[in-house]
Amino acid sequence: MSMPVAITLTVNGETLTRLVEPRETLADFLRRDLELTGTHTGCEMGVCGACLVMLDGLPAHACLMFAVQADGTRVETVEGLTGSAALADLQRAFHERNALQCGFCTPGMLISAEGLLARKAMPSREEIRDALSGNYCRCTGYEAIVDAIETVARRRAAGEAALPFAEEPA
């Protein structure tokens, strides 16, 4: 049996120190230890994208890394990005375009979309599809998701402010 290891990282803006088992994945740490259940575990092989988080500003598969590897990093989960309203326009567009069905893949899709839009303000539909190639959805057929991301890129380019998802426009 291995001894727990102390790690310090910033999760959703809060710096914390915890003891973790050396072989505990970041996804399991976020879900079990921090109760941040928006990070889903699907395939546990880095193929489905359900476990995506932002790690130092870039999308990363939390199922493919150990929590100890995240020591000293900044991790943002879908809960943190939602709480800071960073995803408000994406969430609204996903709703408007019916780009979510069961919702299991949605957190990872939102992380992928935000990662793409942070790197490229006006991606082409092909670039959006490429960015989503690491996300698996069994419900929507992807076109609605691509439409939603394209909509957000256009709105952001036009300077439209995002309303919080819970608010309806007047």
KEKEGU-245511 format. One line per 10 residues: number of its first residue (from 1); for each residue x, y, z of N, C-alpha, C. Coordinates in Angstrom, 1 decimal, always signed. Each point is the difference from the previous one (the first is absolute). Example, Ala and Ser with C-alpha at 12.3 -4.5 7.8 and 13.67 -1.06 7.14 Angstrom:
# residues 2
1> +13.2/-5.7/+7.8/-0.9/+1.2/+0.0/+0.9/+1.2/+0.0  -0.4/+1.1/-0.7/+0.9/+1.1/+0.0/-0.8/+1.1/+0.8
END
This chain:
# residues 170
1> +0.8/-1.2/+0.0/-0.8/+1.2/+0.0/+0.9/+1.2/+0.0  -0.3/+1.0/-0.8/+0.8/+1.2/-0.1/-0.5/+1.1/+1.0  +0.9/+0.8/+0.3/-0.3/+1.1/+0.9/-0.6/+1.2/-0.7  -1.0/+0.7/+0.6/-0.6/+1.2/-0.7/+1.1/+1.1/-0.1  -0.2/+0.8/-1.0/+0.9/+1.0/-0.4/-0.7/+1.4/+0.2  +0.6/+1.0/+0.5/-0.6/+1.3/+0.1/+0.2/+0.7/-1.3  -1.1/+0.6/-0.5/+0.0/+0.9/-1.2/-0.6/+1.3/+0.4  +0.4/+1.0/-0.7/-0.6/+1.4/+0.1/-0.3/+0.4/-1.4  -1.2/+0.4/-0.2/-0.4/+0.5/-1.3/-1.2/+1.0/+0.1  -0.3/+0.7/-1.0/-1.0/+1.0/+0.0/-1.2/-0.6/-0.8
11> -1.1/-0.2/+0.6/-1.2/-0.6/-0.7/-1.1/+1.1/+0.1  -0.4/+0.4/-1.2/-1.1/+1.0/-0.1/+0.3/+1.3/+0.8  +1.3/+0.4/+0.0/+0.4/+1.2/+0.7/+0.3/-0.2/+1.5  -0.1/-1.2/+0.5/+0.3/-0.2/+1.4/+1.2/-0.9/+0.2  +1.0/+0.5/+0.6/+1.3/-0.8/+0.2/-0.3/-0.9/+1.2  +0.3/-1.3/-0.2/-0.2/-1.0/+1.1/+1.1/-1.0/+0.0  +0.2/-0.6/+1.1/+1.0/-1.1/+0.2/-0.8/-1.2/+0.5  +0.3/-1.1/-0.6/-0.7/-1.3/+0.3/+1.0/-1.1/-0.1  -0.3/-1.1/+0.8/+0.7/-1.2/-0.2/-0.7/-0.9/-1.0  +0.8/-0.5/-0.9/-0.6/-0.9/-1.1/+0.8/-1.3/-0.1
21> -0.6/-1.0/-0.4/+0.7/-1.3/-0.3/+0.8/+0.3/-1.3  +1.2/-0.5/-0.1/+0.8/+0.2/-1.2/-0.7/-0.4/-1.3  -0.8/-1.0/+0.0/-0.7/-0.5/-1.3/-1.4/+0.5/-0.2  -0.4/+1.0/+0.9/-1.4/+0.5/-0.2/+0.0/+1.0/-1.2  -0.9/-0.2/-0.9/-0.1/+0.9/-1.1/-0.5/+1.4/+0.4  +0.3/+1.0/-0.8/-0.5/+1.3/+0.3/-1.5/+0.0/-0.1  -0.6/-0.7/-0.9/-1.5/-0.1/-0.1/-0.6/-0.5/+1.3  +0.6/-1.1/+0.5/-0.5/-0.6/+1.2/+0.2/+1.0/+1.2  +1.1/+0.6/+0.1/+0.3/+1.0/+1.0/-1.1/+1.1/+0.0  -0.2/+0.6/-1.2/-1.0/+1.0/-0.1/-1.4/-0.4/+0.4
31> -0.4/-1.2/-0.4/-1.3/-0.5/+0.2/-0.2/-0.5/+1.5  +0.9/-0.8/+0.5/-0.1/-0.6/+1.3/+0.4/+0.9/+1.1  +1.2/+0.6/-0.1/+0.6/+0.8/+1.1/-0.6/+1.4/+0.0  -0.3/+0.6/-1.1/-0.5/+1.4/-0.1/-1.5/+0.1/-0.3  -0.6/-1.1/-0.4/-1.4/-0.1/-0.3/-0.4/+0.9/-1.2  +1.0/+0.1/-0.9/-0.3/+0.8/-1.3/-0.3/-1.1/-1.1  -1.3/-0.3/+0.0/-0.5/-1.1/-0.8/-0.3/+0.3/-1.4  +0.3/+1.3/-0.4/-0.2/+0.3/-1.4/+1.1/-0.6/-0.9  +1.1/-0.4/+0.6/+1.1/-0.7/-0.7/-0.4/-1.5/+0.0  -0.5/-0.4/-1.2/-0.5/-1.4/-0.1/+1.1/-1.0/-0.4
41> -0.2/-1.2/+0.4/+0.9/-1.1/-0.5/-0.8/-0.8/-0.9  +0.4/-0.1/-1.2/-0.7/-0.8/-1.0/+0.9/-1.2/-0.4  +0.9/+0.2/-1.0/+0.8/-1.1/-0.5/+1.2/-0.3/+0.9  +0.5/+1.0/+0.7/+1.2/-0.1/+0.9/+1.2/-0.4/-0.9  +0.0/+0.4/-1.3/+1.1/-0.1/-0.9/+0.3/+1.2/-0.7  -0.6/+1.2/+0.3/+0.3/+1.2/-0.7/-0.6/+0.1/-1.4  -1.1/-0.8/-0.2/-0.6/+0.0/-1.4/-1.3/+0.8/+0.0  -0.8/-0.1/+1.1/-1.3/+0.6/-0.1/-0.1/+1.5/+0.3  +0.9/+0.5/+0.8/+0.0/+1.4/+0.3/-0.9/+0.4/+1.2  -0.7/-0.9/+0.6/-0.9/+0.3/+1.1/+0.8/+0.5/+1.2
51> +1.3/-0.3/+0.1/+0.8/+0.4/+1.2/+0.7/+1.3/-0.2  -0.2/+0.7/-1.0/+0.8/+1.2/-0.3/-0.1/+1.0/+1.1  +1.1/+0.6/+0.3/+0.1/+1.2/+0.9/+1.0/+0.9/-0.7  +0.1/+1.3/+0.5/+1.0/+0.9/-0.5/+1.2/-0.2/+1.0  +1.1/-0.3/-0.5/+1.2/-0.1/+0.8/+1.0/+1.1/-0.4  +0.2/+1.0/+0.8/+0.9/+1.1/-0.3/-0.5/+0.6/-1.3  -1.3/+0.1/-0.2/-0.6/+0.7/-1.2/-0.2/-0.8/-1.2  +0.3/-1.3/+0.0/-0.1/-0.9/-1.1/-0.9/-1.2/+0.3  -0.8/-0.4/-0.9/-0.8/-1.2/+0.3/+0.9/-1.2/+0.2  -0.3/-0.8/+1.0/+0.8/-1.2/+0.3/-0.9/-1.1/+0.5
61> +0.3/-1.3/-0.3/-0.8/-1.1/+0.4/+0.4/-0.4/+1.4  -0.9/+0.2/+0.9/+0.2/-0.2/+1.5/+0.1/-1.5/+0.3  -0.5/-0.9/-0.9/+0.1/-1.4/+0.2/+1.3/-0.6/-0.4  +0.8/+0.8/-0.7/+1.3/-0.5/-0.5/+1.2/+0.5/+0.9  -0.3/+0.8/+1.0/+1.1/+0.5/+0.8/-0.3/-0.3/+1.5  +1.1/-0.3/+0.7/-0.2/-0.2/+1.4/-0.1/+1.4/+0.7  -0.7/+0.0/+1.1/-0.2/+1.2/+0.8/+1.4/+0.6/+0.4  +1.0/-0.9/+0.3/+1.3/+0.5/+0.4/+0.6/+0.8/-1.2  -0.3/-0.3/-1.2/+0.5/+0.7/-1.2/-0.5/+1.4/+0.0  -1.1/+0.3/+0.6/-0.7/+1.3/+0.0/+0.6/+0.9/+1.1
71> +0.9/-0.5/+0.8/+0.6/+0.8/+1.1/+0.6/+1.3/-0.6  -0.4/+1.1/+0.5/+0.5/+1.3/-0.4/-0.7/+0.6/-1.2  -1.0/-0.7/-0.5/-0.7/+0.5/-1.1/-1.3/+0.8/+0.4  -0.6/+0.6/-1.1/-1.3/+0.7/+0.2/-1.0/-0.9/-0.8  -1.0/-0.5/+0.7/-1.0/-0.9/-0.6/-1.4/+0.8/+0.0  -0.6/+0.0/-1.1/-1.4/+0.6/+0.0/-0.9/-1.1/-0.6  -1.0/-0.3/+0.8/-1.1/-0.9/-0.4/-1.1/+0.7/-0.6  -1.0/-0.7/-0.5/-1.2/+0.6/-0.6/-0.7/+0.8/+1.1  +0.0/-0.5/+1.2/-0.6/+0.8/+1.1/+0.6/+1.3/+0.2  +1.3/+0.1/+0.0/+0.7/+1.2/+0.2/-0.2/+1.0/-1.2
81> +0.1/-0.5/-1.2/-0.3/+0.8/-1.1/-1.4/+0.5/-0.1  -0.9/-0.8/+0.4/-1.4/+0.4/+0.1/-0.2/+1.0/+1.1  +0.6/-0.2/+1.1/-0.2/+1.0/+1.1/+0.6/+1.3/-0.3  +1.0/+0.1/-0.8/+0.7/+1.2/-0.4/-0.7/+0.7/-1.2  -1.0/-0.7/-0.5/-0.8/+0.4/-1.2/+0.9/+0.0/-1.3  +1.1/-0.7/+0.0/+0.8/-0.1/-1.2/-0.7/-0.8/-1.1  -0.9/-0.9/+0.4/-0.7/-0.9/-0.9/-1.4/+0.5/-0.3  -0.4/+1.1/+0.5/-1.4/+0.4/-0.1/-0.5/+0.1/-1.4  +0.8/+0.6/-0.9/-0.5/+0.0/-1.4/+0.0/-1.3/-0.6  +0.9/-0.9/+0.3/+0.0/-1.3/-0.6/-1.2/-0.8/+0.5
91> -0.2/+0.1/+1.3/-1.1/-0.8/+0.6/-1.4/+0.5/-0.6  -0.1/+1.3/-0.2/-1.2/+0.5/-0.6/-0.2/-0.5/-1.5  +1.1/+0.1/-0.7/+0.0/-0.5/-1.4/-0.3/-1.5/-0.1  +0.6/-0.8/+0.9/-0.3/-1.4/+0.0/-1.5/-0.2/+0.2  -0.5/+0.7/+0.9/-1.5/-0.1/+0.3/-0.8/+0.5/-1.2  +0.3/+1.1/-0.6/-0.7/+0.6/-1.1/+0.1/-1.0/-1.2  +1.1/-0.6/-0.3/+0.2/-0.8/-1.2/-0.3/-1.5/+0.3  -0.5/-0.3/+1.2/-0.3/-1.4/+0.4/+1.2/-0.8/-0.2  +1.1/+0.5/+0.5/+1.3/-0.7/-0.1/+0.3/-0.9/+1.2  -1.0/-0.3/+0.8/+0.2/-0.9/+1.1/-1.2/-0.8/+0.1
101> +0.2/-1.2/+0.3/-1.1/-1.0/+0.2/+0.0/-0.6/+1.4  +0.8/-1.0/+0.1/+0.0/-0.7/+1.4/+0.9/+0.9/+0.9  +1.0/+0.7/-0.6/+0.8/+0.9/+0.8/+1.3/-0.6/+0.5  +0.2/-1.3/-0.2/+1.2/-0.7/+0.5/+1.3/+0.6/-0.6  +0.0/+0.2/-1.3/+1.2/+0.5/-0.7/+0.1/+1.6/+0.1  -1.1/+0.6/+0.4/+0.0/+1.5/-0.1/+1.1/+0.7/+0.7  +0.4/-0.4/+1.3/+1.1/+0.7/+0.6/+1.3/+0.0/-0.8  +0.3/-1.2/-0.5/+1.2/-0.1/-0.9/-0.1/+0.8/-1.3  -1.2/+0.0/-0.6/-0.2/+0.8/-1.2/+0.2/+1.5/+0.3  -0.5/+0.4/+1.1/+0.1/+1.4/+0.4/+1.5/+0.4/+0.2
111> +0.7/-0.9/+0.7/+1.5/+0.2/+0.2/+0.7/+0.0/-1.3  -0.3/-0.9/-0.9/+0.7/+0.0/-1.3/-0.4/+1.3/-0.8  -1.2/+0.4/+0.1/-0.4/+1.2/-0.8/+0.7/+1.2/+0.6  +0.0/+0.2/+1.3/+0.6/+1.1/+0.6/+1.5/+0.0/-0.3  +0.7/-1.1/+0.0/+1.4/-0.1/-0.3/+0.2/+0.4/-1.4  -0.8/-0.4/-1.0/+0.1/+0.4/-1.4/-0.2/+1.5/-0.1  -1.1/+0.5/+0.5/-0.2/+1.4/-0.1/+1.0/+0.9/+0.7  +0.7/-0.5/+1.0/+1.0/+0.8/+0.6/+1.3/+0.0/-0.9  +0.2/-1.0/-0.8/+1.1/+0.0/-1.0/-0.3/+0.7/-1.3  -1.3/-0.1/-0.4/-0.3/+0.5/-1.3/-1.5/+0.6/+0.1
121> -0.1/+1.3/-0.2/-1.2/+0.7/+0.2/-1.1/-0.4/-1.0  +0.4/-0.2/-1.3/-1.0/-0.3/-1.0/+0.4/-1.3/-0.8  -0.1/-1.1/+0.7/+0.4/-1.3/-0.7/-1.0/-0.4/-1.1  +0.5/-0.6/-1.0/-0.9/-0.5/-1.0/-0.8/-1.2/+0.5  -1.0/-0.5/-0.7/-0.8/-1.1/+0.4/+1.0/-1.3/+0.1  +0.9/+0.0/-1.0/+0.9/-1.2/+0.0/+0.9/+0.1/+1.2  +0.5/+1.2/+0.4/+0.8/+0.1/+1.2/-0.8/-0.4/+1.3  -1.3/+0.4/+0.0/-0.8/-0.4/+1.1/-0.1/-1.5/+0.1  -0.3/-0.6/-1.1/-0.1/-1.5/-0.1/+1.3/-0.6/+0.5  +1.1/+0.5/-0.5/+1.3/-0.5/+0.4/+0.2/+0.1/+1.5
131> -0.4/+1.1/+0.6/+0.2/+0.2/+1.4/-0.9/-0.9/+0.8  -1.1/-0.4/-0.5/-1.0/-0.9/+0.6/+0.3/-1.5/-0.2  +1.0/-0.2/-0.8/+0.3/-1.4/-0.4/+0.4/-0.9/+1.2  +0.4/+0.6/+1.1/+0.3/-0.8/+1.2/-1.2/-0.1/+0.9  -1.2/+0.4/-0.4/-1.2/-0.1/+0.8/-1.0/-0.9/-0.7  -0.5/-0.9/+0.8/-1.0/-1.0/-0.5/-1.4/+0.3/+0.5  -0.9/+0.1/-0.9/-1.4/+0.2/+0.4/-0.9/-1.0/-0.7  -0.8/-0.6/+0.7/-0.9/-1.0/-0.6/-1.4/+0.5/-0.3  -0.3/+1.3/+0.4/-1.4/+0.5/-0.1/-0.2/+1.0/-1.1  +0.9/+0.9/-0.2/-0.4/+1.2/-0.8/+0.4/+0.0/-1.4
141> +1.0/-0.8/-0.4/+0.4/+0.0/-1.4/+1.0/+1.1/-0.4  +0.4/+0.8/+0.9/+1.1/+1.0/-0.1/-0.4/+1.2/-0.8  -0.8/+0.0/-1.0/-0.3/+1.2/-0.7/-0.5/+1.1/+0.8  -0.9/-0.3/+1.0/-0.5/+1.0/+0.9/+1.1/+0.6/+0.9  +0.9/-0.8/+0.4/+1.1/+0.4/+0.8/+0.9/+0.9/-0.8  +0.3/-0.3/-1.2/+0.8/+0.8/-0.9/-0.7/+1.4/-0.2  -1.3/-0.1/-0.3/-0.8/+1.2/-0.2/+0.1/+0.9/+1.3  -0.1/-0.6/+1.2/+0.0/+0.8/+1.2/+1.4/+0.7/+0.2  +1.0/-0.7/-0.3/+1.4/+0.6/+0.2/+0.2/+1.1/-1.1  -0.4/-0.3/-1.2/+0.1/+1.1/-1.0/-0.8/+1.2/+0.3
151> -1.2/-0.2/+0.6/-0.9/+1.1/+0.4/+0.8/+0.9/+1.1  +0.6/-0.7/+0.9/+0.7/+0.7/+1.1/+1.2/+0.8/-0.6  +0.7/-0.6/-0.9/+1.2/+0.7/-0.6/-0.5/+1.2/-0.7  -1.1/+0.0/-0.7/-0.6/+1.1/-0.7/-0.5/+1.1/+1.0  -0.6/-0.5/+1.0/-0.5/+1.0/+1.0/+1.1/+0.7/+0.7  +1.0/-0.8/+0.4/+1.2/+0.6/+0.7/+0.7/+1.0/-1.0  +0.1/-0.3/-1.2/+0.7/+0.9/-1.0/-0.8/+1.3/-0.2  -1.4/-0.1/+0.2/-0.8/+1.1/-0.1/-0.1/+0.8/+1.3  +0.7/-0.5/+1.0/+0.0/+0.7/+1.3/-1.2/-0.1/+0.8  -0.8/-1.1/-0.3/-1.3/-0.2/+0.8/+0.4/-0.6/+1.4
161> -0.5/+0.6/+1.0/+0.2/-0.4/+1.4/-0.8/-1.3/+0.2  +0.6/-0.9/+0.8/-0.7/-1.2/+0.3/-0.9/+0.2/+1.2  -1.2/-0.4/-0.1/-0.9/+0.0/+1.2/+0.2/-1.2/+0.8  -0.1/+0.0/+1.3/+0.0/-1.2/+0.7/-1.0/-1.0/-0.5  +0.2/-1.3/+0.0/-0.8/-1.0/-0.6/-1.4/+0.1/+0.6  -0.2/+0.2/+1.3/-1.3/+0.0/+0.6/-0.9/+1.2/-0.4  +0.6/+1.1/-0.5/-0.7/+1.1/-0.5/-0.5/-0.1/-1.4  -1.2/+0.4/-0.2/-0.5/+0.1/-1.4/+0.1/+1.4/-0.5  +0.3/+0.2/-1.3/+0.1/+1.3/-0.5/-1.3/+0.7/+0.0  -0.1/+1.3/+0.1/-1.2/+0.7/+0.1/-0.6/+0.2/-1.4
END
